[in-house]
Structures are given as C-alpha cells and as structure tokens.
Amino acid sequence: MKDFAEEKIISAVKKLLSGQINELLCAMQQQIPLIEFAEYKGGSVVTPVISLVSSERTEKERIIRLESYTLTITFKLPETAESELHCYIYSGAVGMAINENPTLCGEVDRAIITGKKYVPPIKPNCGEGWTLIVTLRLTMEGLTV
C-alpha cells in the first residue's frame, strides 16, 4: 500500500518532536515536560497538536511541480509559574531541530518556520494555560500528476 505524502509528513514531525526535540530538552538543566504522543495524560508530558493543510502555491511552484503545505504545531501548557519560560524553550528547541534537519529526514524538500505565536492566558490564575503555536511551510517536489 502506498503511503500518502501527508501521512509521511505528520509521522516525520512526530518523530522529530518525540526524538530530537526531547533529546534537546533532556540536555537542559531545567525540568521540562517531554513531548509524548501516546495516550498518557499527565503533567509530566506535553502532547502537541499537529495540523497540516495544503497551502496555495506560487506560479513558480506550479511550473516546477512543487507541492506546498502549512503545518502548525500547537503546544497547550497548564498555567504554572514556568509556563511562559517553557513556551520559549519549546519554541527554541523546535527552531534548532528544524535548522538541523530541514528535510525532516528526507520526507520533504524543505521545511522552514514561518511564525511563532505565544498566547498567554486571557485572565491570569483562572485555570487556562499558555499556548505556543509554531507554523511551518513545507515543500515537496514532484507530487503533482
């Protein structure tokens, strides 16, 4: 059975987050919750939401048959004294991992971070946590029929 490009991309991003980024987090001197994609729910791990959409291609991308995608990784962190700092740490770790591995282990031709958004709780101490949204643009060659 043929794997779809979208499945390969999401799998590669999950592997990057739970592998390379967790290694970066473990190397830090602070206790940072690791990234996990299993069914475990608890305060000792964080499970980011990954969403992928096909994005509009430029005329050049159409001519040279490049597919482009927009991928967002959303981290929702419970409100603690360290939540804001953790947002910046996750953001930096994602940036480092993408810079070191811009092809997501060969699954895409290029992945670049196009935006990072830090969303504080609307009202402090109300139970709503911090949110980090990292947006990437991914391109792949030769998928158009």
N, CA, C and O atoms as a MOPAC input file, in Angstrom:
PM7 MOZYME 1SCF
protein

 N      0.83600 1    -1.18400 1     0.00000 1
 C      0.00000 1     0.00000 1     0.00000 1
 C      0.87800 1     1.24400 1     0.00000 1
 O      1.87200 1     1.31600 1     0.72300 1
 N      0.50600 1     2.20500 1    -0.80700 1
 C      1.28100 1     3.42900 1    -0.94500 1
 C      0.96300 1     4.38500 1     0.20900 1
 O     -0.20100 1     4.60000 1     0.54700 1
 N      2.00500 1     4.94800 1     0.80100 1
 C      1.81800 1     5.95100 1     1.84300 1
 C      1.55300 1     7.30600 1     1.19400 1
 O      2.15300 1     7.64500 1     0.17400 1
 N      0.66300 1     8.06300 1     1.78600 1
 C      0.37600 1     9.40500 1     1.28800 1
 C      1.39900 1    10.37700 1     1.84400 1
 O      1.93300 1    10.18400 1     2.93600 1
 N      1.66600 1    11.42600 1     1.07600 1
 C      2.65600 1    12.43200 1     1.48500 1
 C      2.29200 1    13.03600 1     2.83400 1
 O      3.16500 1    13.27900 1     3.66700 1
 N      1.00300 1    13.27800 1     3.04600 1
 C      0.56200 1    13.89300 1     4.29500 1
 C      0.86500 1    13.00000 1     5.49800 1
 O      1.27600 1    13.49100 1     6.54900 1
 N      0.66200 1    11.69500 1     5.34500 1
 C      0.98400 1    10.75700 1     6.42900 1
 C      2.47100 1    10.75800 1     6.72900 1
 O      2.87500 1    10.73400 1     7.89200 1
 N      3.28400 1    10.78600 1     5.68600 1
 C      4.73900 1    10.80400 1     5.86700 1
 C      5.18400 1    12.07000 1     6.59400 1
 O      6.04900 1    12.02400 1     7.46900 1
 N      4.58500 1    13.19800 1     6.22100 1
 C      4.95200 1    14.46800 1     6.84500 1
 C      4.60600 1    14.45300 1     8.33300 1
 O      5.45200 1    14.77400 1     9.16800 1
 N      3.38300 1    14.08700 1     8.66800 1
 C      2.96100 1    14.08200 1    10.07500 1
 C      3.78700 1    13.09400 1    10.88200 1
 O      4.17100 1    13.38700 1    12.01400 1
 N      4.06300 1    11.93600 1    10.31700 1
 C      4.89800 1    10.94400 1    11.00400 1
 C      6.30700 1    11.49000 1    11.24000 1
 O      6.87000 1    11.30300 1    12.31800 1
 N      6.87600 1    12.16200 1    10.24100 1
 C      8.22300 1    12.73500 1    10.38600 1
 C      8.25400 1    13.82300 1    11.44900 1
 O      9.21900 1    13.91800 1    12.20800 1
 N      7.21000 1    14.64500 1    11.51400 1
 C      7.15800 1    15.71600 1    12.51800 1
 C      7.02200 1    15.11500 1    13.91400 1
 O      7.68000 1    15.57300 1    14.84800 1
 N      6.18600 1    14.10400 1    14.06600 1
 C      6.05200 1    13.44400 1    15.37000 1
 C      7.37600 1    12.82300 1    15.79700 1
 O      7.75400 1    12.89200 1    16.96600 1
 N      8.07300 1    12.22100 1    14.84700 1
 C      9.37700 1    11.61400 1    15.15000 1
 C     10.38100 1    12.68700 1    15.57100 1
 O     11.16000 1    12.48100 1    16.50200 1
 N     10.36200 1    13.83000 1    14.88700 1
 C     11.25600 1    14.93200 1    15.22600 1
 C     10.96400 1    15.45200 1    16.63100 1
 O     11.88100 1    15.68400 1    17.41900 1
 N      9.66700 1    15.63500 1    16.93900 1
 C      9.28100 1    16.16300 1    18.24800 1
 C      9.60800 1    15.19500 1    19.37600 1
 O     10.18500 1    15.59300 1    20.38800 1
 N      9.24200 1    13.92200 1    19.21000 1
 C      9.44000 1    12.96500 1    20.29600 1
 C     10.86600 1    12.41700 1    20.34000 1
 O     11.24600 1    11.76900 1    21.31500 1
 N     11.64600 1    12.66500 1    19.31300 1
 C     13.02100 1    12.19200 1    19.28800 1
 C     14.01900 1    13.30400 1    19.52700 1
 O     14.48900 1    13.50100 1    20.64800 1
 N     14.34200 1    14.03200 1    18.46500 1
 C     15.38700 1    15.05400 1    18.51600 1
 C     15.07300 1    16.17100 1    19.50700 1
 O     15.95800 1    16.61500 1    20.23800 1
 N     13.83400 1    16.62600 1    19.53700 1
 C     13.49600 1    17.72700 1    20.45000 1
 C     13.52200 1    17.24900 1    21.89900 1
 O     13.98100 1    17.98100 1    22.77600 1
 N     13.04000 1    16.04200 1    22.16600 1
 C     13.12800 1    15.51100 1    23.53300 1
 C     14.57800 1    15.37000 1    23.98000 1
 O     14.88600 1    15.59100 1    25.15100 1
 N     15.47300 1    15.00400 1    23.06300 1
 C     16.89600 1    14.92700 1    23.40500 1
 C     17.42300 1    16.30500 1    23.80600 1
 O     18.18100 1    16.43000 1    24.76800 1
 N     17.01800 1    17.33700 1    23.06100 1
 C     17.43600 1    18.70200 1    23.40700 1
 C     16.90000 1    19.10300 1    24.78100 1
 O     17.60900 1    19.72700 1    25.57000 1
 N     15.64300 1    18.74100 1    25.06300 1
 C     15.03800 1    19.09100 1    26.34700 1
 C     15.71700 1    18.36000 1    27.50000 1
 O     15.90000 1    18.92700 1    28.57700 1
 N     16.09200 1    17.09500 1    27.27400 1
 C     16.77100 1    16.31600 1    28.32000 1
 C     18.14900 1    16.89100 1    28.64200 1
 O     18.62000 1    16.78200 1    29.77400 1
 N     18.79000 1    17.49800 1    27.65500 1
 C     20.12900 1    18.05000 1    27.85600 1
 C     20.10900 1    19.34900 1    28.65600 1
 O     21.15900 1    19.81500 1    29.09800 1
 N     18.93900 1    19.93700 1    28.84600 1
 C     18.83600 1    21.19000 1    29.59100 1
 C     18.92700 1    20.92200 1    31.09000 1
 O     18.64500 1    19.81800 1    31.55700 1
 N     19.31700 1    21.93200 1    31.81700 1
 C     19.45200 1    21.78500 1    33.26000 1
 C     18.12400 1    21.92700 1    33.98200 1
 O     18.02000 1    21.57300 1    35.15600 1
 N     17.10900 1    22.43600 1    33.30100 1
 C     15.79400 1    22.58800 1    33.91300 1
 C     14.93300 1    21.36500 1    33.62700 1
 O     15.16100 1    20.64300 1    32.65700 1
 N     13.95000 1    21.14500 1    34.47600 1
 C     12.97800 1    20.07200 1    34.26900 1
 C     11.89800 1    20.59100 1    33.32300 1
 O     11.07500 1    21.42100 1    33.70700 1
 N     11.90700 1    20.10600 1    32.10700 1
 C     10.92100 1    20.49600 1    31.10000 1
 C     10.10600 1    19.25000 1    30.76000 1
 O     10.69100 1    18.19600 1    30.50800 1
 N      8.76300 1    19.33900 1    30.74500 1
 C      7.96600 1    18.17300 1    30.34900 1
 C      8.32600 1    17.72500 1    28.93300 1
 O      8.40900 1    18.54500 1    28.01900 1
 N      8.53800 1    16.42600 1    28.75700 1
 C      8.88800 1    15.88500 1    27.45400 1
 C      7.65100 1    15.79800 1    26.56200 1
 O      6.51900 1    15.89800 1    27.03400 1
 N      7.89000 1    15.60900 1    25.27100 1
 C      6.81400 1    15.51400 1    24.29300 1
 C      6.45900 1    14.04800 1    24.10900 1
 O      7.33600 1    13.20200 1    23.93200 1
 N      5.17700 1    13.75900 1    24.15400 1
 C      4.69000 1    12.37200 1    24.07400 1
 C      3.45000 1    12.33800 1    23.19700 1
 O      2.62800 1    13.25400 1    23.24200 1
 N      3.31100 1    11.27000 1    22.38900 1
 C      2.13500 1    11.12600 1    21.53400 1
 C      1.30000 1     9.90900 1    21.88600 1
 O      0.38100 1     9.56900 1    21.14000 1
 N      1.58600 1     9.24000 1    22.99500 1
 C      0.79100 1     8.09800 1    23.43300 1
 C     -0.46500 1     8.61000 1    24.13800 1
 O     -0.71500 1     9.81500 1    24.16900 1
 N     -1.23000 1     7.72000 1    24.68800 1
 C     -2.48100 1     8.07600 1    25.35700 1
 C     -2.27600 1     8.60100 1    26.78400 1
 O     -3.24700 1     8.93200 1    27.46500 1
 N     -1.02600 1     8.67800 1    27.23500 1
 C     -0.74000 1     9.12000 1    28.59600 1
 C     -1.16700 1    10.56200 1    28.78700 1
 O     -0.84100 1    11.42200 1    27.97000 1
 N     -1.88200 1    10.82600 1    29.84300 1
 C     -2.29700 1    12.19000 1    30.18400 1
 C     -1.76900 1    12.50700 1    31.57900 1
 O     -2.07400 1    11.80100 1    32.54000 1
 N     -1.00300 1    13.53500 1    31.68400 1
 C     -0.46900 1    13.91800 1    32.98200 1
 C      0.37700 1    15.15900 1    32.84900 1
 O      0.62800 1    15.63300 1    31.74100 1
 N      0.81400 1    15.68000 1    33.96200 1
 C      1.59400 1    16.90900 1    33.96500 1
 C      3.04400 1    16.73200 1    33.60000 1
 O      3.74700 1    17.71800 1    33.37600 1
 N      3.51900 1    15.48100 1    33.53200 1
 C      4.93300 1    15.27800 1    33.27100 1
 C      5.26400 1    15.21600 1    31.77900 1
 O      6.43700 1    15.12500 1    31.41600 1
 N      4.25400 1    15.26400 1    30.91200 1
 C      4.47700 1    15.28600 1    29.47100 1
 C      3.53800 1    16.30000 1    28.83100 1
 O      2.55200 1    16.72300 1    29.43400 1
 N      3.86200 1    16.67800 1    27.60800 1
 C      3.00500 1    17.56500 1    26.83200 1
 C      2.74700 1    16.87700 1    25.48500 1
 O      3.64600 1    16.26200 1    24.91100 1
 N      1.51200 1    16.98900 1    24.99200 1
 C      1.14400 1    16.37600 1    23.71500 1
 C      0.71500 1    17.48800 1    22.76300 1
 O     -0.41400 1    17.97400 1    22.84300 1
 N      1.61100 1    17.89300 1    21.86200 1
 C      1.24700 1    18.95400 1    20.92700 1
 C      0.26400 1    18.45200 1    19.87200 1
 O      0.23200 1    17.26500 1    19.54600 1
 N     -0.52700 1    19.36700 1    19.35100 1
 C     -1.47100 1    19.05800 1    18.27600 1
 C     -0.81500 1    19.48000 1    16.96400 1
 O     -0.33900 1    20.60700 1    16.82900 1
 N     -0.79800 1    18.56600 1    16.00800 1
 C     -0.19500 1    18.83700 1    14.70300 1
 C     -1.31300 1    18.90400 1    13.67900 1
 O     -2.11500 1    17.97700 1    13.56100 1
 N     -1.36200 1    20.00300 1    12.94000 1
 C     -2.35200 1    20.09200 1    11.86800 1
 C     -1.65200 1    20.49300 1    10.57600 1
 O     -0.74100 1    21.32000 1    10.57000 1
 N     -2.10200 1    19.88400 1     9.48500 1
 C     -1.46800 1    20.06300 1     8.18400 1
 C     -2.53100 1    20.46500 1     7.17600 1
 O     -3.58400 1    19.83300 1     7.09000 1
 N     -2.25800 1    21.50900 1     6.42100 1
 C     -3.15600 1    21.91900 1     5.33700 1
 C     -2.32800 1    22.19700 1     4.09500 1
 O     -1.19600 1    22.67300 1     4.17700 1
 N     -2.90200 1    21.89800 1     2.96200 1
 C     -2.25700 1    22.22200 1     1.70100 1
 C     -2.32200 1    23.73100 1     1.54400 1
 O     -3.37100 1    24.33300 1     1.77100 1
 N     -1.22500 1    24.34200 1     1.16300 1
 C     -1.23700 1    25.79800 1     1.04400 1
 C     -1.19400 1    26.21400 1    -0.42200 1
 O     -0.86900 1    25.42000 1    -1.30600 1
 N     -1.52400 1    27.45700 1    -0.65100 1
 C     -1.53800 1    27.98000 1    -2.00700 1
 C     -0.12300 1    28.00200 1    -2.56600 1
 O      0.82100 1    28.41900 1    -1.89600 1
 N      0.00200 1    27.54700 1    -3.80300 1
 C      1.31300 1    27.50400 1    -4.44000 1
 C      1.52500 1    28.74800 1    -5.28900 1
 O      0.58200 1    29.30700 1    -5.85000 1
 N      2.77300 1    29.16800 1    -5.37100 1
 C      3.11600 1    30.27300 1    -6.25600 1
 C      3.15100 1    29.75300 1    -7.68900 1
 O      3.14100 1    28.54300 1    -7.91500 1
 N      3.19100 1    30.66300 1    -8.64900 1
 C      3.25600 1    30.25400 1   -10.06300 1
 C      4.52800 1    29.44600 1   -10.32200 1
 O      4.49900 1    28.46200 1   -11.06100 1
 N      5.62700 1    29.85100 1    -9.72500 1
 C      6.88800 1    29.11900 1    -9.88200 1
 C      6.74700 1    27.69800 1    -9.33700 1
 O      7.21400 1    26.74600 1    -9.96300 1
 N      6.10700 1    27.55100 1    -8.17700 1
 C      5.91900 1    26.22000 1    -7.59600 1
 C      5.04700 1    25.34900 1    -8.49700 1
 O      5.28100 1    24.14400 1    -8.59700 1
 N      4.05200 1    25.93200 1    -9.14900 1
 C      3.21900 1    25.16100 1   -10.07600 1
 C      4.02500 1    24.68800 1   -11.27400 1
 O      3.89400 1    23.54100 1   -11.70200 1
 N      4.85900 1    25.57100 1   -11.81600 1
 C      5.64700 1    25.23600 1   -13.00400 1
 C      6.64500 1    24.13000 1   -12.70700 1
 O      6.79200 1    23.19900 1   -13.49900 1
 N      7.33200 1    24.22100 1   -11.57800 1
 C      8.34300 1    23.19700 1   -11.27500 1
 C      7.77400 1    22.03700 1   -10.45800 1
 O      8.52200 1    21.19800 1    -9.95600 1
 N      6.44100 1    21.99500 1   -10.32800 1
 C      5.70700 1    20.89500 1    -9.71000 1
 C      6.09300 1    20.67200 1    -8.25100 1
 O      6.44600 1    19.56500 1    -7.84500 1
 N      6.01800 1    21.74100 1    -7.48300 1
 C      6.24300 1    21.65700 1    -6.04600 1
 C      4.89900 1    21.68700 1    -5.32600 1
 O      4.04400 1    22.51700 1    -5.63200 1
 N      4.72000 1    20.79700 1    -4.38700 1
 C      3.56200 1    20.84200 1    -3.50100 1
 C      3.99000 1    21.60300 1    -2.25700 1
 O      5.11900 1    21.45500 1    -1.78800 1
 N      3.09300 1    22.41100 1    -1.72800 1
 C      3.43700 1    23.14300 1    -0.50700 1
 C      2.34700 1    22.92700 1     0.53600 1
 O      1.16400 1    22.81500 1     0.21800 1
 N      2.78100 1    22.87300 1     1.78600 1
 C      1.89200 1    22.63700 1     2.91100 1
 C      2.21300 1    23.63600 1     4.01400 1
 O      3.34100 1    24.11400 1     4.13900 1
 N      1.19600 1    23.93600 1     4.80600 1
 C      1.37800 1    24.70900 1     6.02800 1
 C      1.08200 1    23.76100 1     7.18300 1
 O      0.02400 1    23.13300 1     7.23100 1
 N      2.01200 1    23.66600 1     8.09600 1
 C      1.86900 1    22.77300 1     9.24200 1
 C      1.94400 1    23.60700 1    10.50900 1
 O      2.82900 1    24.45000 1    10.65500 1
 N      1.02000 1    23.37200 1    11.41600 1
 C      1.07500 1    24.06300 1    12.70600 1
 C      1.24400 1    23.04500 1    13.82000 1
 O      0.62700 1    21.98000 1    13.81800 1
 N      2.08500 1    23.39800 1    14.75700 1
 C      2.31000 1    22.59200 1    15.95900 1
 C      1.84400 1    23.46100 1    17.12500 1
 O      2.38500 1    24.54200 1    17.35900 1
 N      0.83700 1    22.98000 1    17.85100 1
 C      0.26300 1    23.75500 1    18.95000 1
 C      0.55100 1    23.06400 1    20.28100 1
 O      0.14100 1    21.92600 1    20.50800 1
 N      1.25700 1    23.76700 1    21.14800 1
 C      1.55300 1    23.29100 1    22.49000 1
 C      0.61300 1    23.99600 1    23.45300 1
 O      0.59300 1    25.22600 1    23.49600 1
 N     -0.16300 1    23.25500 1    24.22200 1
 C     -1.00600 1    23.84200 1    25.26900 1
 C     -0.39400 1    23.43500 1    26.60100 1
 O     -0.27800 1    22.25000 1    26.91500 1
 N     -0.00800 1    24.43600 1    27.37100 1
 C      0.67100 1    24.19300 1    28.63700 1
 C     -0.20200 1    24.65000 1    29.79600 1
 O     -0.80000 1    25.72400 1    29.73500 1
 N     -0.27900 1    23.84200 1    30.85400 1
 C     -1.06100 1    24.27700 1    32.01900 1
 C     -0.39600 1    25.49900 1    32.64900 1
 O      0.81600 1    25.69000 1    32.54900 1
 N     -1.20900 1    26.30700 1    33.29000 1
 C     -0.68700 1    27.53300 1    33.88800 1
 C      0.11300 1    27.21900 1    35.15000 1
 O     -0.42000 1    26.73700 1    36.15000 1
 N      1.39100 1    27.50500 1    35.06600 1
 C      2.29100 1    27.39500 1    36.21300 1
 C      3.21400 1    28.61300 1    36.17500 1
 O      3.15200 1    29.42600 1    35.25300 1
 N      4.04800 1    28.72000 1    37.16500 1
 C      4.99600 1    29.84000 1    37.19100 1
 C      5.99900 1    29.75200 1    36.04200 1
 O      6.54400 1    30.77100 1    35.61800 1
 N      6.25000 1    28.51900 1    35.52600 1
 C      7.24400 1    28.31000 1    34.47200 1
 C      6.64700 1    28.20600 1    33.07700 1
 O      7.39600 1    28.03000 1    32.11700 1
 N      5.34500 1    28.30500 1    32.92500 1
 C      4.69700 1    28.06900 1    31.62500 1
 C      5.22000 1    28.97500 1    30.52200 1
 O      5.48800 1    28.50500 1    29.41600 1
 N      5.36900 1    30.24500 1    30.79700 1
 C      5.86500 1    31.17100 1    29.77900 1
 C      7.27900 1    30.78000 1    29.34400 1
 O      7.57500 1    30.74300 1    28.15000 1
 N      8.14300 1    30.49200 1    30.30600 1
 C      9.50300 1    30.06500 1    30.00200 1
 C      9.49000 1    28.77700 1    29.17900 1
 O     10.26500 1    28.64200 1    28.23300 1
 N      8.61700 1    27.83200 1    29.53100 1
 C      8.52300 1    26.57600 1    28.78900 1
 C      8.11500 1    26.82300 1    27.33900 1
 O      8.60900 1    26.14200 1    26.44000 1
 N      7.22900 1    27.78000 1    27.09600 1
 C      6.84900 1    28.13200 1    25.72300 1
 C      8.08100 1    28.55600 1    24.92100 1
 O      8.27000 1    28.12500 1    23.78400 1
 N      8.90800 1    29.39600 1    25.51900 1
 C     10.10200 1    29.87300 1    24.82500 1
 C     11.10200 1    28.72800 1    24.61000 1
 O     11.77300 1    28.67300 1    23.58000 1
 N     11.19400 1    27.83200 1    25.57000 1
 C     12.11000 1    26.69400 1    25.43400 1
 C     11.64400 1    25.75700 1    24.32200 1
 O     12.45000 1    25.34100 1    23.49000 1
 N     10.34800 1    25.41800 1    24.29700 1
 C      9.82500 1    24.56500 1    23.22400 1
 C     10.02100 1    25.23500 1    21.86300 1
 O     10.39700 1    24.58000 1    20.89100 1
 N      9.76800 1    26.52500 1    21.80200 1
 C      9.93500 1    27.26800 1    20.56000 1
 C     11.37900 1    27.21200 1    20.07300 1
 O     11.63500 1    26.95900 1    18.89600 1
 N     12.31000 1    27.44600 1    20.97300 1
 C     13.72300 1    27.38200 1    20.61500 1
 C     14.15100 1    25.99400 1    20.19400 1
 O     14.92600 1    25.83800 1    19.25100 1
 N     13.64700 1    24.97200 1    20.89400 1
 C     14.00100 1    23.59000 1    20.55800 1
 C     13.46800 1    23.20700 1    19.18100 1
 O     14.16200 1    22.54100 1    18.41300 1
 N     12.25000 1    23.61900 1    18.86400 1
 C     11.69200 1    23.34200 1    17.53000 1
 C     12.53000 1    24.05000 1    16.47100 1
 O     12.84500 1    23.46500 1    15.43400 1
 N     12.89100 1    25.29800 1    16.72500 1
 C     13.73000 1    26.04100 1    15.78400 1
 C     15.07000 1    25.37400 1    15.55200 1
 O     15.51500 1    25.25600 1    14.41000 1
 N     15.71700 1    24.93800 1    16.61700 1
 C     17.00800 1    24.25600 1    16.48200 1
 C     16.86200 1    22.96700 1    15.69500 1
 O     17.67800 1    22.67700 1    14.82000 1
 N     15.83100 1    22.19200 1    15.99800 1
 C     15.63100 1    20.90200 1    15.32700 1
 C     15.34600 1    21.09300 1    13.83800 1
 O     15.86300 1    20.33900 1    13.01400 1
 N     14.54200 1    22.07500 1    13.48600 1
 C     14.23700 1    22.32900 1    12.07500 1
 C     15.48100 1    22.83600 1    11.34700 1
 O     15.71200 1    22.46300 1    10.19700 1
 N     16.28200 1    23.67800 1    11.99500 1
 C     17.51900 1    24.16300 1    11.36600 1
 C     18.51100 1    23.02600 1    11.13500 1
 O     19.21600 1    23.01200 1    10.12600 1
 N     18.56700 1    22.07400 1    12.06600 1
 C     19.47700 1    20.94500 1    11.92500 1
 C     18.94700 1    19.88900 1    10.95800 1
 O     19.73100 1    19.13000 1    10.38800 1
 N     17.63000 1    19.83000 1    10.76700 1
 C     17.02000 1    18.78800 1     9.94200 1
 C     15.91500 1    19.40400 1     9.07000 1
 O     14.73900 1    19.09700 1     9.26800 1
 N     16.27600 1    20.27700 1     8.10000 1
 C     15.25200 1    20.98400 1     7.31800 1
 C     14.49700 1    20.10900 1     6.32300 1
 O     13.53400 1    20.57300 1     5.71400 1
 N     14.91100 1    18.85600 1     6.14400 1
 C     14.19300 1    17.96200 1     5.23600 1
 C     13.34400 1    16.93700 1     5.98500 1
 O     12.75200 1    16.05800 1     5.35900 1
 N     13.27600 1    17.03400 1     7.30600 1
 C     12.53200 1    16.08000 1     8.13900 1
 C     12.91400 1    14.64800 1     7.77300 1
 O     12.05900 1    13.81900 1     7.46200 1
 N     14.21100 1    14.38100 1     7.81700 1
 C     14.78000 1    13.05500 1     7.49700 1
 C     14.45200 1    12.62600 1     6.06800 1
 O     14.20300 1    11.44700 1     5.81500 1
 N     14.45100 1    13.57100 1     5.14100 1
 C     14.23800 1    13.26100 1     3.73300 1
 C     12.79100 1    13.18600 1     3.27900 1
 O     12.53200 1    12.86500 1     2.11900 1
 N     11.84200 1    13.47300 1     4.15800 1
 C     10.42000 1    13.38200 1     3.78000 1
 C      9.93900 1    14.59200 1     2.99300 1
 O      8.99400 1    14.47900 1     2.21300 1
 N     10.57300 1    15.75400 1     3.18100 1
 C     10.20900 1    16.96300 1     2.43100 1
 C     11.48800 1    17.55500 1     1.84700 1
 O     12.59400 1    17.22600 1     2.27600 1
 N     11.32100 1    18.42400 1     0.87400 1
 C     12.49200 1    19.08600 1     0.30300 1
 C     12.98200 1    20.21800 1     1.19600 1
 O     14.18100 1    20.48100 1     1.29200 1
 N     12.02000 1    20.88800 1     1.85400 1
 C     12.41800 1    21.99900 1     2.71900 1
 C     11.32200 1    22.30000 1     3.71900 1
 O     10.14000 1    22.33300 1     3.37700 1
 N     11.72300 1    22.51600 1     4.94100 1
 C     10.80800 1    22.94500 1     5.99400 1
 C     11.39300 1    24.20400 1     6.62200 1
 O     12.55600 1    24.22900 1     7.02600 1
 N     10.57700 1    25.24200 1     6.69600 1
 C     11.02800 1    26.47400 1     7.33900 1
 C      9.95400 1    26.95500 1     8.30600 1
 O      8.76000 1    26.76900 1     8.07100 1
 N     10.38900 1    27.56400 1     9.37700 1
 C      9.45300 1    28.13300 1    10.34500 1
 C      9.03700 1    29.50900 1     9.83100 1
 O      9.87900 1    30.36800 1     9.57200 1
 N      7.73200 1    29.70300 1     9.69000 1
 C      7.22700 1    30.98500 1     9.19700 1
 C      6.61800 1    31.84000 1    10.29900 1
 O      6.35800 1    33.02600 1    10.09900 1
 N      6.39000 1    31.23400 1    11.46800 1
 C      5.82800 1    32.03000 1    12.54700 1
 C      5.81400 1    31.29600 1    13.87100 1
 O      5.73800 1    30.06900 1    13.93100 1
 N      5.89100 1    32.08400 1    14.92900 1
 C      5.77300 1    31.57500 1    16.29600 1
 C      4.86700 1    32.53100 1    17.04300 1
 O      5.07500 1    33.74400 1    17.03000 1
 N      3.86500 1    31.97600 1    17.69000 1
 C      2.92000 1    32.82000 1    18.42300 1
 C      2.81400 1    32.32300 1    19.85600 1
 O      2.57600 1    31.13900 1    20.09400 1
 N      2.99100 1    33.22400 1    20.79900 1
 C      2.91100 1    32.92100 1    22.22000 1
 C      1.62100 1    33.53300 1    22.75400 1
 O      1.43800 1    34.74900 1    22.70000 1
 N      0.73000 1    32.69300 1    23.26700 1
 C     -0.57300 1    33.17300 1    23.72300 1
 C     -0.68200 1    32.97200 1    25.23700 1
 O     -0.76400 1    31.83600 1    25.70400 1
 N     -0.68500 1    34.06700 1    26.00600 1
 C     -0.82500 1    33.94100 1    27.46000 1
 C     -2.29200 1    33.67000 1    27.81700 1
 O     -3.17700 1    33.84500 1    26.98000 1
 N     -2.54500 1    33.24500 1    29.05000 1
 C     -3.93800 1    33.09200 1    29.47900 1
 C     -4.66000 1    34.43800 1    29.40000 1
 O     -4.06500 1    35.48300 1    29.66200 1
 N     -5.92600 1    34.40600 1    29.04200 1
 C     -6.69400 1    35.65000 1    28.94400 1
 C     -6.77900 1    36.32900 1    30.30800 1
 O     -6.63300 1    37.54500 1    30.42800 1
 N     -7.01300 1    35.52800 1    31.31000 1
 C     -7.09500 1    36.04500 1    32.67100 1
 C     -6.16100 1    35.20000 1    33.53600 1
 O     -6.36300 1    33.99100 1    33.65000 1
 N     -5.14800 1    35.80600 1    34.14500 1
 C     -4.21100 1    35.04100 1    34.97500 1
 C     -4.91600 1    34.30600 1    36.12000 1
 O     -5.90700 1    34.78800 1    36.66900 1
 N     -4.39300 1    33.15500 1    36.45900 1
 C     -4.85600 1    32.33300 1    37.58300 1
 C     -6.32200 1    31.90200 1    37.46900 1
 O     -7.02000 1    31.78700 1    38.47700 1
 N     -6.78200 1    31.66500 1    36.24100 1
 C     -8.16400 1    31.21400 1    36.06200 1
 C     -8.22500 1    29.77000 1    35.56300 1
 O     -9.30600 1    29.25700 1    35.27600 1
 N     -7.07100 1    29.11800 1    35.46100 1
 C     -7.05200 1    27.72700 1    35.03700 1
 C     -6.73600 1    27.52800 1    33.56700 1
 O     -6.48700 1    26.40200 1    33.13700 1
 N     -6.74100 1    28.58800 1    32.80000 1
 C     -6.39100 1    28.49300 1    31.38600 1
 C     -4.87900 1    28.66600 1    31.26600 1
 O     -4.30000 1    29.52600 1    31.93000 1
 N     -4.24400 1    27.86600 1    30.43500 1
 C     -2.79200 1    27.90000 1    30.34500 1
 C     -2.25700 1    28.70600 1    29.17900 1
 O     -2.99800 1    29.40100 1    28.48400 1
 N     -0.96700 1    28.59700 1    28.98300 1
 C     -0.26400 1    29.23500 1    27.88700 1
 C     -0.38200 1    28.36300 1    26.64500 1
 O     -0.55600 1    27.14800 1    26.73900 1
 N     -0.28500 1    28.99700 1    25.47800 1
 C     -0.30400 1    28.27100 1    24.21000 1
 C      0.83100 1    28.78400 1    23.33900 1
 O      1.06500 1    29.98800 1    23.23600 1
 N      1.53400 1    27.83700 1    22.71100 1
 C      2.56900 1    28.15900 1    21.73700 1
 C      2.12700 1    27.57300 1    20.40900 1
 O      1.79400 1    26.39100 1    20.32800 1
 N      2.12100 1    28.39700 1    19.36400 1
 C      1.76800 1    27.93000 1    18.02800 1
 C      2.95600 1    28.18800 1    17.11000 1
 O      3.34100 1    29.33600 1    16.88400 1
 N      3.53600 1    27.10800 1    16.58100 1
 C      4.65800 1    27.19700 1    15.64400 1
 C      4.12500 1    26.81900 1    14.26800 1
 O      3.52200 1    25.76000 1    14.09800 1
 N      4.35000 1    27.69300 1    13.28600 1
 C      3.87000 1    27.45500 1    11.92600 1
 C      5.05800 1    27.20200 1    11.00800 1
 O      6.04300 1    27.94000 1    11.01900 1
 N      4.94400 1    26.14100 1    10.21400 1
 C      5.99700 1    25.78900 1     9.25900 1
 C      5.42300 1    25.76500 1     7.85200 1
 O      4.23700 1    25.50300 1     7.65400 1
 N      6.26800 1    26.03800 1     6.89700 1
 C      5.92700 1    25.87400 1     5.48000 1
 C      6.81500 1    24.75800 1     4.95100 1
 O      8.03600 1    24.78800 1     5.10400 1
 N      6.18000 1    23.77500 1     4.32700 1
 C      6.87900 1    22.60800 1     3.80100 1
 C      6.68700 1    22.52700 1     2.30200 1
 O      5.59000 1    22.78300 1     1.80600 1
 N      7.73800 1    22.17400 1     1.56800 1
 C      7.61300 1    21.96000 1     0.13400 1
 C      8.14500 1    20.57800 1    -0.23400 1
 O      9.11100 1    20.08500 1     0.34900 1
 N      7.48500 1    19.96900 1    -1.22100 1
 C      7.87300 1    18.64400 1    -1.71500 1
 C      7.83300 1    18.66900 1    -3.24100 1
 O      6.92700 1    19.25800 1    -3.83100 1
 N      8.80400 1    18.03700 1    -3.87300 1
 C      8.87000 1    18.00300 1    -5.32700 1
 C      8.12700 1    16.83900 1    -5.92800 1
 O      8.02600 1    15.76500 1    -5.33500 1
 N      7.60400 1    17.07200 1    -7.12500 1
 C      7.12400 1    16.00200 1    -7.98900 1
 C      5.89500 1    15.24900 1    -7.57200 1
 O      5.72800 1    14.11300 1    -8.01800 1
 N      5.02300 1    15.78600 1    -6.75500 1
 C      3.84300 1    15.05200 1    -6.34600 1
 C      2.65700 1    15.29900 1    -7.26500 1
 O      1.70900 1    14.51300 1    -7.27600 1
 N      2.69600 1    16.37100 1    -8.03100 1
 C      1.55600 1    16.72000 1    -8.88300 1
 C      1.48900 1    15.78100 1   -10.07500 1
 O      2.50200 1    15.47600 1   -10.70500 1
 N      0.27000 1    15.32600 1   -10.37500 1
 C      0.08700 1    14.41100 1   -11.51200 1
 C     -0.30900 1    15.19900 1   -12.73400 1
 O     -0.51200 1    14.62200 1   -13.80200 1

